[in-house]
């Protein structure tokens, strides 16, 4: 299930002719996110296989900065993904499993991480007069379309993985400058939880 999560969310683009304009648009989105962090936002995640909707989940995201976030699935099942620097923990309550590991390649990064990554500029293209950003790299296995709202914040993301599965994310109700504590990123687990090394093949 973690492969659904980690593909989640990675970054933007829009079509104008110059690289300078594309970076300006990217910086505008970065600025909009920096202005409201730490923030909370609701999400709906949809997974399509062969054009059919197979999975729909929803919950909320806590974003402290690009190296610290918490992605909590609330419906239909409780799951939580916590990122601290490049280390992640993903707990699936239904299966009582905790997957731990390290984010390695660019294709494993979350949209929020990619958005603030310096090297991502080479994969950025801008479309639709600043309303959509594309991140594409066959080598890095990146294929994202990020749609930007009138407030300059991401409101929809479409991603295709190498197997042809389509992931779609909708973000709504951004709450700016929320108060966060270290406890918000704690993870209380049952004693008999199964721990899985996510970096093992």
VEXKOL-829764 format. One record per residue: x, y negated, z of N, C-alpha, C in turn; residue in three letters. Coordinates in pm, 1 decimal, padded with zeros to 6 digits. Example, Ala and Ser with C-alpha at 12.3 -4.5 7.8 and 13.67 -1.06 7.14 Angstrom:
<atom <01319.0,00569.0,00780.0>,<01230.0,00450.0,00780.0>,<01320.0,00330.0,00780.0>,'ALA'>
<atom <01285.0,00225.0,00708.0>,<01367.0,00106.0,00714.0>,<01290.0,-00003.0,00787.0>,'SER'>
This chain:
<atom <00083.1,00121.3,00000.0>,<00000.0,00000.0,00000.0>,<00085.8,-00125.3,00000.0>,'UNK'>
<atom <00209.9,-00113.8,00052.0>,<00292.6,-00234.8,00061.1>,<00321.1,-00296.7,-00074.7>,'UNK'>
<atom <00324.9,-00211.9,-00182.6>,<00353.1,-00269.2,-00313.5>,<00246.1,-00369.6,-00354.1>,'UNK'>
<atom <00124.1,-00354.3,-00301.3>,<00019.6,-00451.9,-00328.4>,<00050.1,-00583.9,-00260.2>,'UNK'>
<atom <00107.4,-00570.2,-00141.2>,<00131.3,-00689.5,-00061.7>,<00248.7,-00769.7,-00115.7>,'UNK'>
<atom <00360.5,-00700.5,-00137.2>,<00482.3,-00773.9,-00168.4>,<00474.9,-00844.6,-00302.2>,'UNK'>
<atom <00384.7,-00799.8,-00391.8>,<00371.6,-00866.6,-00519.8>,<00296.4,-00996.2,-00508.5>,'UNK'>
<atom <00226.8,-00992.0,-00396.9>,<00153.5,-01106.7,-00367.7>,<00220.5,-01236.0,-00396.7>,'UNK'>
<atom <00174.2,-01297.0,-00408.8>,<00197.1,-01435.4,-00424.3>,<00327.8,-01489.7,-00463.1>,'UNK'>
<atom <00403.3,-01529.7,-00566.2>,<00535.3,-01583.4,-00605.5>,<00527.6,-01703.2,-00688.4>,'UNK'>
<atom <00506.6,-01787.0,-00770.8>,<00522.3,-01929.8,-00797.0>,<00476.8,-01982.7,-00931.5>,'UNK'>
<atom <00515.6,-02086.6,-00992.2>,<00442.0,-02176.8,-01080.0>,<00506.0,-02216.6,-01213.3>,'UNK'>
<atom <00420.3,-02286.7,-01304.3>,<00468.1,-02346.6,-01428.7>,<00360.7,-02412.8,-01511.8>,'UNK'>
<atom <00393.2,-02491.6,-01613.0>,<00301.7,-02571.6,-01693.7>,<00376.1,-02618.4,-01818.8>,'UNK'>
<atom <00306.8,-02634.2,-01935.4>,<00382.3,-02659.3,-02059.0>,<00399.0,-02807.2,-02088.9>,'UNK'>
<atom <00522.5,-02853.3,-02076.2>,<00567.3,-02980.4,-02130.3>,<00700.2,-02950.2,-02196.6>,'UNK'>
<atom <00751.0,-03039.7,-02275.9>,<00864.8,-03006.2,-02360.6>,<00998.1,-03002.9,-02287.6>,'UNK'>
<atom <01017.7,-03081.3,-02185.5>,<01150.6,-03090.3,-02125.6>,<01159.0,-03017.3,-01993.7>,'UNK'>
<atom <01278.8,-02966.5,-01964.7>,<01303.8,-02899.1,-01836.9>,<01287.2,-02996.8,-01721.6>,'UNK'>
<atom <01321.8,-03123.9,-01745.4>,<01308.6,-03224.7,-01640.2>,<01163.4,-03240.6,-01597.7>,'UNK'>
<atom <01070.9,-03238.9,-01694.8>,<00928.8,-03252.1,-01662.7>,<00880.9,-03130.1,-01585.1>,'UNK'>
<atom <00926.3,-03011.2,-01625.3>,<00886.1,-02889.9,-01555.5>,<00932.5,-02892.2,-01409.6>,'UNK'>
<atom <01056.7,-02938.2,-01387.6>,<01106.4,-02947.3,-01251.4>,<01030.2,-03052.6,-01171.8>,'UNK'>
<atom <00988.6,-03160.9,-01237.8>,<00909.6,-03263.2,-01170.0>,<00778.3,-03203.8,-01119.4>,'UNK'>
<atom <00713.0,-03124.9,-01204.3>,<00587.4,-03063.2,-01164.9>,<00609.1,-02961.8,-01051.2>,'UNK'>
<atom <00713.6,-02883.7,-01063.5>,<00744.8,-02787.8,-00957.5>,<00771.8,-02859.8,-00826.0>,'UNK'>
<atom <00845.3,-02968.9,-00834.0>,<00875.7,-03045.6,-00713.2>,<00750.5,-03109.1,-00653.5>,'UNK'>
<atom <00655.2,-03143.7,-00738.2>,<00530.0,-03200.1,-00687.4>,<00453.8,-03096.6,-00603.9>,'UNK'>
<atom <00454.0,-02971.8,-00651.3>,<00386.9,-02866.5,-00575.5>,<00462.3,-02839.8,-00445.5>,'UNK'>
<atom <00593.8,-02835.0,-00453.9>,<00673.5,-02817.9,-00331.6>,<00644.2,-02929.9,-00232.3>,'UNK'>
<atom <00636.0,-03051.3,-00282.3>,<00608.7,-03165.1,-00194.6>,<00471.4,-03150.9,-00128.8>,'UNK'>
<atom <00370.3,-03109.9,-00207.3>,<00235.3,-03094.3,-00152.7>,<00233.6,-02990.4,-00041.1>,'UNK'>
<atom <00306.4,-02880.5,-00060.2>,<00312.6,-02776.8,00043.2>,<00390.4,-02824.6,00165.6>,'UNK'>
<atom <00498.6,-02895.3,00142.1>,<00577.6,-02946.6,00254.8>,<00499.0,-03047.5,00337.6>,'UNK'>
<atom <00410.6,-03122.4,00271.0>,<00331.5,-03223.7,00340.9>,<00232.0,-03163.9,00439.0>,'UNK'>
<atom <00187.7,-03040.3,00414.3>,<00084.1,-02981.9,00500.9>,<00137.5,-02873.9,00593.9>,'UNK'>
<atom <00261.7,-02829.9,00576.2>,<00311.9,-02721.0,00660.9>,<00342.4,-02770.2,00801.3>,'UNK'>
<atom <00329.8,-02681.4,00900.9>,<00278.2,-02544.8,00888.3>,<00128.5,-02544.1,00858.3>,'UNK'>
<atom <00086.4,-02450.3,00773.4>,<-00054.6,-02448.9,00734.9>,<-00113.6,-02309.3,00743.2>,'UNK'>
<atom <-00245.8,-02308.5,00740.7>,<-00323.6,-02184.6,00733.2>,<-00410.1,-02192.6,00608.2>,'UNK'>
<atom <-00427.2,-02081.5,00539.8>,<-00513.1,-02079.6,00421.9>,<-00579.1,-01942.5,00410.7>,'UNK'>
<atom <-00705.3,-01941.3,00369.6>,<-00774.8,-01815.7,00345.8>,<-00741.9,-01761.6,00207.6>,'UNK'>
<atom <-00751.4,-01629.8,00192.7>,<-00722.9,-01570.3,00061.9>,<-00818.1,-01455.5,00031.5>,'UNK'>
<atom <-00835.5,-01430.9,-00097.6>,<-00900.6,-01310.4,-00148.7>,<-00803.5,-01247.6,-00246.9>,'UNK'>
<atom <-00775.7,-01119.5,-00230.2>,<-00685.5,-01046.3,-00318.8>,<-00765.7,-00942.3,-00395.6>,'UNK'>
<atom <-00747.6,-00940.5,-00527.5>,<-00816.4,-00843.8,-00612.5>,<-00713.3,-00766.6,-00694.8>,'UNK'>
<atom <-00735.7,-00637.0,-00709.8>,<-00646.5,-00552.2,-00788.1>,<-00727.2,-00488.8,-00901.0>,'UNK'>
<atom <-00679.7,-00508.1,-01024.4>,<-00746.8,-00455.0,-01142.3>,<-00659.4,-00348.1,-01207.1>,'UNK'>
<atom <-00720.5,-00236.4,-01240.2>,<-00653.1,-00130.0,-01313.2>,<-00733.9,-00098.8,-01438.4>,'UNK'>
<atom <-00667.6,-00108.1,-01553.0>,<-00733.0,-00088.0,-01683.0>,<-00855.6,-00178.3,-01696.4>,'UNK'>
<atom <-00841.5,-00301.2,-01646.5>,<-00947.0,-00401.5,-01660.5>,<-01059.4,-00391.5,-01559.8>,'UNK'>
<atom <-01057.2,-00291.2,-01474.4>,<-01163.5,-00271.6,-01376.3>,<-01115.7,-00311.8,-01236.6>,'UNK'>
<atom <-01203.3,-00382.4,-01163.5>,<-01172.6,-00420.3,-01025.7>,<-01175.9,-00297.3,-00937.4>,'UNK'>
<atom <-01060.7,-00261.6,-00877.9>,<-01050.1,-00141.9,-00795.7>,<-01043.6,-00173.6,-00645.8>,'UNK'>
<atom <-00981.8,-00285.0,-00610.7>,<-00962.0,-00319.4,-00470.3>,<-00988.9,-00467.6,-00449.8>,'UNK'>
<atom <-01060.1,-00502.3,-00344.5>,<-01076.4,-00641.9,-00304.8>,<-01059.6,-00651.9,-00153.9>,'UNK'>
<atom <-00971.0,-00741.2,-00111.6>,<-00943.0,-00761.4,00030.2>,<-00935.6,-00910.9,00057.5>,'UNK'>
<atom <-00954.5,-00947.8,00182.9>,<-00949.5,-01089.3,00217.5>,<-00892.9,-01107.2,00357.4>,'UNK'>
<atom <-00848.5,-01229.2,00385.8>,<-00791.7,-01259.2,00516.5>,<-00736.3,-01399.0,00520.7>,'UNK'>
<atom <-00626.8,-01418.7,00593.6>,<-00569.3,-01551.9,00607.9>,<-00417.3,-01545.1,00612.2>,'UNK'>
<atom <-00356.5,-01655.2,00574.8>,<-00211.7,-01667.6,00574.1>,<-00170.5,-01779.0,00669.2>,'UNK'>
<atom <-00068.6,-01752.6,00750.1>,<-00002.0,-01856.0,00829.7>,<00133.0,-01881.5,00765.4>,'UNK'>
<atom <00159.1,-02006.3,00731.2>,<00283.8,-02042.9,00663.8>,<00358.2,-02144.7,00748.1>,'UNK'>
<atom <00471.7,-02101.5,00804.1>,<00556.3,-02193.4,00878.6>,<00654.3,-02262.9,00784.7>,'UNK'>
<atom <00724.9,-02182.6,00705.8>,<00809.2,-02232.6,00598.3>,<00833.3,-02115.8,00502.9>,'UNK'>
<atom <00916.2,-02135.9,00399.0>,<00931.9,-02033.6,00296.4>,<01002.1,-01908.1,00347.4>,'UNK'>
<atom <01057.1,-01911.7,00469.0>,<01123.5,-01795.1,00526.7>,<01046.6,-01735.6,00644.0>,'UNK'>
<atom <00930.0,-01791.0,00675.0>,<00852.4,-01742.1,00788.8>,<00703.8,-01755.2,00760.0>,'UNK'>
<atom <00638.5,-01640.7,00738.2>,<00494.7,-01643.1,00711.3>,<00430.1,-01514.8,00760.7>,'UNK'>
<atom <00299.7,-01522.1,00776.4>,<00221.4,-01406.7,00823.0>,<00098.1,-01394.3,00735.7>,'UNK'>
<atom <00082.3,-01279.5,00675.8>,<-00026.9,-01252.9,00582.5>,<-00115.0,-01146.3,00646.2>,'UNK'>
<atom <-00234.9,-01183.5,00691.3>,<-00321.1,-01091.1,00764.9>,<-00444.2,-01055.1,00683.2>,'UNK'>
<atom <-00459.8,-00926.3,00657.7>,<-00579.7,-00874.8,00591.7>,<-00682.7,-00844.0,00699.4>,'UNK'>
<atom <-00802.2,-00898.1,00682.7>,<-00907.7,-00880.1,00782.3>,<-01024.8,-00796.2,00731.5>,'UNK'>
<atom <-01046.6,-00794.5,00601.3>,<-01160.9,-00724.8,00543.6>,<-01119.2,-00658.9,00411.2>,'UNK'>
<atom <-01147.2,-00530.9,00389.6>,<-01227.4,-00443.8,00476.2>,<-01146.4,-00378.5,00588.3>,'UNK'>
<atom <-01012.6,-00373.8,00576.4>,<-00930.1,-00309.4,00678.3>,<-00824.5,-00406.2,00730.0>,'UNK'>
<atom <-00784.8,-00387.4,00854.8>,<-00684.0,-00474.1,00915.1>,<-00543.6,-00427.2,00877.1>,'UNK'>
<atom <-00467.9,-00519.7,00818.2>,<-00326.8,-00498.2,00787.7>,<-00257.6,-00632.2,00806.9>,'UNK'>
<atom <-00129.9,-00628.5,00837.5>,<-00059.3,-00755.2,00856.0>,<00083.6,-00742.6,00804.3>,'UNK'>
<atom <00125.9,-00844.6,00733.4>,<00261.4,-00853.7,00680.1>,<00326.7,-00976.9,00741.9>,'UNK'>
<atom <00444.1,-00958.2,00803.3>,<00517.0,-01069.2,00864.7>,<00655.1,-01077.1,00801.3>,'UNK'>
<atom <00689.8,-01194.0,00753.3>,<00821.0,-01217.8,00693.7>,<00900.1,-01313.0,00782.1>,'UNK'>
<atom <01022.6,-01274.6,00815.5>,<01115.8,-01360.6,00889.2>,<01248.5,-01355.0,00816.1>,'UNK'>
<atom <01287.6,-01468.2,00757.7>,<01403.6,-01471.5,00668.3>,<01378.4,-01371.5,00555.1>,'UNK'>
<atom <01464.1,-01275.1,00534.5>,<01441.4,-01178.1,00427.0>,<01389.6,-01044.2,00481.0>,'UNK'>
<atom <01362.1,-01038.0,00610.6>,<01316.6,-00914.2,00673.4>,<01164.3,-00915.0,00687.5>,'UNK'>
<atom <01102.8,-00800.6,00657.9>,<00957.4,-00793.0,00667.2>,<00913.0,-00677.6,00756.0>,'UNK'>
<atom <00792.6,-00692.9,00809.5>,<00721.8,-00587.2,00880.0>,<00580.5,-00582.3,00823.2>,'UNK'>
<atom <00535.1,-00464.1,00788.1>,<00400.6,-00447.7,00732.3>,<00329.0,-00337.3,00808.1>,'UNK'>
<atom <00224.3,-00375.2,00880.5>,<00150.6,-00279.9,00963.5>,<00014.9,-00250.1,00902.2>,'UNK'>
<atom <-00012.5,-00122.8,00882.4>,<-00140.0,-00072.6,00831.7>,<-00209.7,-00000.4,00946.2>,'UNK'>
<atom <-00310.4,-00064.0,01005.5>,<-00373.9,-00007.6,01124.3>,<-00450.3,00120.7,01093.4>,'UNK'>
<atom <-00515.7,00127.8,00978.9>,<-00594.7,00246.5,00945.4>,<-00507.7,00371.8,00943.1>,'UNK'>
<atom <-00386.9,00359.5,00889.1>,<-00296.0,00474.2,00881.3>,<-00193.5,00476.0,00994.2>,'UNK'>
<atom <-00201.3,00376.4,01082.8>,<-00110.4,00364.3,01196.5>,<00036.0,00374.1,01152.2>,'UNK'>
<atom <00071.1,00293.5,01052.5>,<00205.6,00294.2,00997.8>,<00265.2,00153.8,00998.8>,'UNK'>
<atom <00392.2,00146.6,01031.3>,<00467.1,00021.8,01023.1>,<00581.3,00040.7,00923.9>,'UNK'>
<atom <00580.9,-00036.6,00817.3>,<00690.2,-00034.5,00721.3>,<00780.2,-00154.0,00748.0>,'UNK'>
<atom <00910.0,-00128.6,00757.1>,<01007.8,-00233.5,00783.4>,<01112.3,-00231.2,00673.2>,'UNK'>
<atom <01162.2,-00349.3,00638.4>,<01264.5,-00351.9,00535.6>,<01312.3,-00492.0,00505.2>,'UNK'>
<atom <01380.1,-00504.8,00393.8>,<01437.4,-00630.7,00352.2>,<01393.3,-00662.9,00209.6>,'UNK'>
<atom <01349.0,-00787.2,00189.5>,<01314.5,-00832.6,00055.3>,<01444.0,-00843.4,-00024.3>,'UNK'>
<atom <01450.6,-00773.6,-00137.0>,<01574.7,-00770.2,-00214.3>,<01560.2,-00849.1,-00344.2>,'UNK'>
<atom <01507.4,-00787.0,-00449.4>,<01497.2,-00851.5,-00579.8>,<01393.3,-00961.7,-00584.4>,'UNK'>
<atom <01404.0,-01045.2,-00688.5>,<01308.1,-01155.4,-00706.0>,<01166.0,-01104.2,-00721.9>,'UNK'>
<atom <01151.1,-00984.6,-00781.5>,<01016.6,-00931.4,-00802.3>,<00951.1,-00885.4,-00673.3>,'UNK'>
<atom <01026.7,-00883.2,-00562.3>,<00969.9,-00846.6,-00432.7>,<00932.3,-00969.4,-00349.8>,'UNK'>
<atom <00970.9,-01085.4,-00395.9>,<00945.4,-01205.9,-00316.7>,<00799.8,-01248.8,-00327.2>,'UNK'>
<atom <00755.3,-01314.7,-00221.3>,<00621.7,-01371.4,-00221.6>,<00622.1,-01501.7,-00299.0>,'UNK'>
<atom <00504.6,-01540.6,-00344.5>,<00492.6,-01662.2,-00422.8>,<00553.7,-01781.0,-00349.9>,'UNK'>
<atom <00535.1,-01786.7,-00218.5>,<00586.1,-01899.8,-00141.6>,<00738.7,-01900.8,-00141.1>,'UNK'>
<atom <00799.0,-01781.9,-00140.0>,<00945.0,-01773.7,-00145.5>,<00996.5,-01818.0,-00281.7>,'UNK'>
<atom <00933.3,-01769.3,-00387.1>,<00977.2,-01804.7,-00522.4>,<00960.6,-01953.4,-00549.1>,'UNK'>
<atom <00854.2,-02008.6,-00498.0>,<00827.1,-02150.1,-00522.0>,<00941.5,-02238.5,-00474.8>,'UNK'>
<atom <01002.4,-02201.3,-00364.2>,<01109.0,-02283.2,-00306.3>,<01249.3,-02233.0,-00343.0>,'UNK'>
<atom <01259.1,-02129.1,-00424.4>,<01389.6,-02076.0,-00463.7>,<01451.9,-02163.2,-00572.5>,'UNK'>
<atom <01576.3,-02205.1,-00552.8>,<01643.8,-02292.2,-00649.0>,<01655.9,-02228.2,-00786.7>,'UNK'>
<atom <01687.3,-02098.9,-00790.3>,<01715.6,-02033.8,-00918.2>,<01590.9,-02006.8,-01000.4>,'UNK'>
<atom <01472.4,-02028.7,-00943.2>,<01349.5,-01996.4,-01015.4>,<01323.7,-02091.7,-01131.0>,'UNK'>
<atom <01388.5,-02206.3,-01132.7>,<01362.7,-02306.8,-01236.6>,<01386.7,-02253.6,-01377.0>,'UNK'>
<atom <01478.0,-02157.9,-01392.7>,<01507.6,-02106.1,-01526.4>,<01394.9,-02019.8,-01582.0>,'UNK'>
<atom <01301.2,-01977.6,-01497.7>,<01190.6,-01893.7,-01543.0>,<01059.2,-01971.1,-01555.9>,'UNK'>
<atom <01064.4,-02101.3,-01529.2>,<00942.8,-02182.7,-01522.1>,<00905.4,-02241.1,-01658.8>,'UNK'>
<atom <00775.5,-02234.6,-01689.2>,<00718.6,-02304.5,-01803.8>,<00587.8,-02367.7,-01756.9>,'UNK'>
<atom <00555.5,-02484.1,-01811.9>,<00437.0,-02558.1,-01767.0>,<00330.0,-02560.0,-01875.8>,'UNK'>
<atom <00203.9,-02543.4,-01835.7>,<00092.6,-02539.0,-01928.8>,<-00024.2,-02623.5,-01878.5>,'UNK'>
<atom <-00114.5,-02649.1,-01971.0>,<-00244.7,-02709.2,-01939.3>,<-00231.6,-02839.0,-01861.0>,'UNK'>
<atom <-00137.6,-02923.9,-01905.6>,<-00120.7,-03057.6,-01848.0>,<-00107.1,-03056.7,-01696.1>,'UNK'>
<atom <-00026.9,-02968.4,-01648.2>,<00001.9,-02967.7,-01505.0>,<-00092.6,-02887.7,-01420.3>,'UNK'>
<atom <-00181.8,-02811.0,-01481.3>,<-00277.7,-02733.6,-01402.6>,<-00236.9,-02587.3,-01385.2>,'UNK'>
<atom <-00135.5,-02543.4,-01459.3>,<-00094.4,-02403.9,-01448.7>,<00055.9,-02392.3,-01469.2>,'UNK'>
<atom <00119.0,-02311.5,-01384.1>,<00262.7,-02287.3,-01392.8>,<00284.2,-02138.6,-01419.2>,'UNK'>
<atom <00376.7,-02109.4,-01509.6>,<00407.8,-01971.2,-01542.8>,<00549.4,-01938.6,-01498.1>,'UNK'>
<atom <00566.1,-01819.1,-01442.2>,<00698.9,-01767.1,-01409.0>,<00713.8,-01635.2,-01483.3>,'UNK'>
<atom <00805.4,-01632.4,-01578.2>,<00822.3,-01513.2,-01660.7>,<00968.7,-01475.3,-01673.4>,'UNK'>
<atom <00997.1,-01348.6,-01651.2>,<01130.4,-01293.5,-01676.2>,<01116.8,-01142.3,-01687.9>,'UNK'>
<atom <01138.7,-01090.1,-01807.4>,<01132.2,-00945.2,-01826.3>,<01242.1,-00876.4,-01746.1>,'UNK'>
<atom <01360.3,-00937.3,-01743.6>,<01472.6,-00879.3,-01670.9>,<01443.7,-00869.1,-01521.7>,'UNK'>
<atom <01385.7,-00974.0,-01464.1>,<01357.0,-00977.1,-01320.7>,<01219.5,-00919.8,-01286.8>,'UNK'>
<atom <01145.5,-00875.7,-01388.3>,<01011.0,-00820.0,-01371.3>,<00916.8,-00920.2,-01304.7>,'UNK'>
<atom <00922.5,-01043.9,-01353.3>,<00834.8,-01149.4,-01304.2>,<00732.9,-01184.4,-01411.0>,'UNK'>
<atom <00606.2,-01187.2,-01372.4>,<00500.7,-01228.2,-01464.2>,<00387.1,-01287.7,-01381.1>,'UNK'>
<atom <00392.9,-01419.2,-01362.3>,<00297.2,-01489.4,-01276.8>,<00236.1,-01608.7,-01348.9>,'UNK'>
<atom <00108.4,-01632.9,-01318.4>,<00040.0,-01754.5,-01360.1>,<-00017.0,-01817.1,-01233.7>,'UNK'>
<atom <00027.1,-01939.1,-01204.3>,<-00018.1,-02006.7,-01082.5>,<-00099.9,-02129.2,-01121.7>,'UNK'>
<atom <-00222.9,-02132.6,-01076.9>,<-00313.9,-02242.5,-01109.7>,<-00317.9,-02340.5,-00992.7>,'UNK'>
<atom <-00299.2,-02466.7,-01026.1>,<-00284.1,-02571.3,-00925.3>,<-00412.2,-02653.8,-00914.4>,'UNK'>
<atom <-00457.4,-02678.0,-00792.1>,<-00576.7,-02758.0,-00769.4>,<-00548.5,-02906.5,-00778.3>,'UNK'>
<atom <-00652.1,-02986.0,-00770.4>,<-00637.6,-03131.4,-00778.3>,<-00557.2,-03189.3,-00663.2>,'UNK'>
<atom <-00544.4,-03112.0,-00553.7>,<-00465.1,-03155.5,-00438.2>,<-00317.7,-03118.2,-00451.5>,'UNK'>
<atom <-00281.4,-03057.2,-00566.2>,<-00142.7,-03019.6,-00589.1>,<-00102.4,-02887.5,-00527.2>,'UNK'>
<atom <-00197.8,-02814.7,-00469.3>,<-00169.8,-02688.1,-00401.2>,<-00215.9,-02568.8,-00484.8>,'UNK'>
<atom <-00148.4,-02455.0,-00472.6>,<-00191.8,-02334.7,-00545.2>,<-00332.2,-02293.4,-00502.2>,'UNK'>
<atom <-00417.9,-02266.5,-00601.4>,<-00552.2,-02220.3,-00567.8>,<-00583.7,-02083.8,-00628.7>,'UNK'>
<atom <-00502.1,-02040.2,-00724.2>,<-00525.1,-01909.2,-00786.9>,<-00394.1,-01859.7,-00846.2>,'UNK'>
<atom <-00367.9,-01730.0,-00831.1>,<-00247.7,-01669.2,-00887.2>,<-00287.2,-01539.8,-00958.1>,'UNK'>
<atom <-00234.5,-01520.8,-01078.8>,<-00253.3,-01395.6,-01151.3>,<-00115.1,-01337.1,-01177.2>,'UNK'>
<atom <-00099.3,-01209.2,-01144.8>,<00028.7,-01142.6,-01163.3>,<00007.5,-01006.0,-01226.1>,'UNK'>
<atom <00092.3,-00971.6,-01323.7>,<00090.8,-00838.8,-01385.3>,<00222.2,-00768.5,-01351.3>,'UNK'>
<atom <00213.4,-00643.8,-01304.1>,<00337.4,-00571.1,-01277.1>,<00373.8,-00485.0,-01398.0>,'UNK'>
<atom <00487.7,-00418.7,-01390.0>,<00538.8,-00345.0,-01505.8>,<00450.9,-00225.2,-01542.6>,'UNK'>
<atom <00368.0,-00178.6,-01447.3>,<00280.5,-00065.0,-01475.2>,<00150.0,-00107.5,-01541.9>,'UNK'>
<atom <00129.3,-00239.6,-01555.6>,<00006.7,-00288.8,-01617.7>,<-00102.6,-00324.8,-01520.0>,'UNK'>
<atom <-00077.1,-00307.2,-01391.2>,<-00176.4,-00344.5,-01290.1>,<-00179.9,-00496.9,-01277.1>,'UNK'>
<atom <-00301.0,-00550.7,-01265.9>,<-00319.6,-00695.7,-01252.2>,<-00361.6,-00727.9,-01109.4>,'UNK'>
<atom <-00293.8,-00826.6,-01050.1>,<-00326.7,-00875.3,-00916.2>,<-00374.7,-01018.7,-00928.2>,'UNK'>
<atom <-00483.1,-01047.8,-00860.5>,<-00535.8,-01183.9,-00863.6>,<-00559.9,-01230.2,-00720.2>,'UNK'>
<atom <-00512.2,-01352.0,-00690.5>,<-00523.5,-01409.0,-00556.8>,<-00594.5,-01543.8,-00565.4>,'UNK'>
<atom <-00687.1,-01564.4,-00475.0>,<-00758.1,-01692.3,-00464.8>,<-00732.5,-01749.5,-00325.2>,'UNK'>
<atom <-00691.9,-01877.0,-00320.2>,<-00663.0,-01944.0,-00193.8>,<-00763.7,-02055.9,-00172.0>,'UNK'>
<atom <-00814.8,-02067.7,-00049.9>,<-00913.3,-02172.0,-00022.4>,<-00903.7,-02214.9,00123.4>,'UNK'>
<atom <-00953.2,-02334.3,00149.3>,<-00959.2,-02389.4,00284.8>,<-00821.9,-02402.8,00349.8>,'UNK'>
<atom <-00735.1,-02477.8,00283.2>,<-00605.9,-02508.8,00343.3>,<-00628.2,-02591.8,00470.0>,'UNK'>
<atom <-00562.3,-02553.6,00579.3>,<-00565.9,-02629.0,00704.7>,<-00424.3,-02677.6,00734.9>,'UNK'>
<atom <-00405.0,-02808.5,00734.1>,<-00272.0,-02867.4,00744.9>,<-00228.1,-02885.4,00890.4>,'UNK'>
<atom <-00096.8,-02880.1,00909.7>,<-00032.2,-02910.9,01037.7>,<-00092.8,-02832.4,01154.3>,'UNK'>
<atom <-00112.8,-02702.3,01132.7>,<-00165.6,-02619.7,01241.2>,<-00055.2,-02595.7,01344.4>,'UNK'>
<atom <-00095.2,-02577.7,01468.2>,<00001.4,-02552.7,01574.4>,<00034.7,-02403.6,01577.2>,'UNK'>
<atom <00163.0,-02372.5,01563.9>,<00209.2,-02234.4,01565.0>,<00307.9,-02214.0,01679.0>,'UNK'>
<atom <00305.9,-02093.2,01732.9>,<00403.4,-02056.3,01835.8>,<00472.0,-01927.5,01791.4>,'UNK'>
<atom <00576.8,-01890.3,01861.1>,<00646.4,-01765.6,01829.1>,<00553.7,-01646.0,01843.8>,'UNK'>
<atom <00457.5,-01657.0,01935.3>,<00364.8,-01546.7,01958.0>,<00276.2,-01519.1,01836.1>,'UNK'>
<atom <00255.6,-01621.3,01753.3>,<00173.9,-01602.9,01633.7>,<00237.7,-01503.8,01536.4>,'UNK'>
<atom <00368.0,-01483.8,01550.2>,<00439.1,-01393.9,01459.9>,<00484.3,-01265.2,01530.1>,'UNK'>
<atom <00431.4,-01243.6,01650.0>,<00453.6,-01117.7,01719.5>,<00361.7,-01010.8,01661.3>,'UNK'>
<atom <00399.2,-00886.9,01680.6>,<00319.2,-00775.6,01630.6>,<00307.8,-00670.9,01740.8>,'UNK'>
<atom <00187.5,-00657.6,01796.5>,<00162.8,-00558.8,01900.8>,<00120.0,-00428.0,01836.2>,'UNK'>
<atom <00194.5,-00320.6,01865.5>,<00171.8,-00192.7,01798.6>,<00143.7,-00082.7,01899.2>,'UNK'>
<atom <00067.4,00019.0,01859.0>,<00045.6,00134.0,01947.5>,<00175.2,00213.2,01964.4>,'UNK'>
<atom <00185.2,00284.9,02075.1>,<00307.5,00360.0,02105.1>,<00337.0,00468.2,02001.8>,'UNK'>
<atom <00231.7,00522.0,01940.0>,<00251.0,00635.0,01848.0>,<00256.6,00591.1,01701.2>,'UNK'>
<atom <00283.2,00463.1,01675.5>,<00288.7,00415.0,01537.9>,<00401.6,00486.2,01462.1>,'UNK'>
<atom <00375.5,00520.9,01336.7>,<00477.3,00581.8,01250.6>,<00558.3,00469.2,01185.2>,'UNK'>
<atom <00688.5,00473.9,01199.6>,<00775.6,00370.6,01142.9>,<00840.5,00422.9,01016.3>,'UNK'>
<atom <00830.5,00344.8,00909.9>,<00882.1,00383.7,00778.6>,<00987.2,00282.7,00735.3>,'UNK'>
<atom <01101.3,00331.0,00689.1>,<01205.4,00243.3,00635.2>,<01168.9,00208.9,00491.4>,'UNK'>
<atom <01127.8,00084.3,00469.3>,<01082.6,00043.2,00336.9>,<01192.9,00029.8,00235.1>,'UNK'>
<atom <01318.5,00037.0,00275.7>,<01428.8,00024.2,00182.6>,<01483.4,00159.0,00137.1>,'UNK'>
<atom <01422.3,00267.2,00182.7>,<01462.6,00399.2,00138.1>,<01383.8,00437.8,00014.1>,'UNK'>
<atom <01449.2,00500.7,-00078.6>,<01381.0,00546.9,-00201.9>,<01294.6,00668.9,-00170.5>,'UNK'>
